[in-house]
Amino acid sequence: MKPPSMNPMQYLPSDSLVLSIYDMTNVKKSSLIDMIMVQVISITLGAFLMIAFNANDMKQTELTYSMAILFTSLLMTGAVYRRLSDRG
């Protein structure tokens, strides 16, 4: 006699699994964009403060990376603001 196969998916109720994934991914866009905006602004502010108060002590490569982070975060801020203005 062959033992029953041990498939872990047979023990998961598929309906509740699908509903839980749907609930996790169905976040209101306003709260998601607001959370992203807070993170982008904090990266921008942190990079600016790091350059403003520590630029004299930085090596050239460190300053270049910091400037790249600042520039990228400013571009991301503009993209998020554009997304907010499109939403109305």
Secondary structure, DSSP 8 states (H G I E B T S, - for coil): -------GGGGS-HHHHHHHHHHHH---HHHHHHHHHHHHHHHHHHHHHHHHHHGGGS-HHHHHHHHHHHHHHHHHHHHHHHHHHHH-
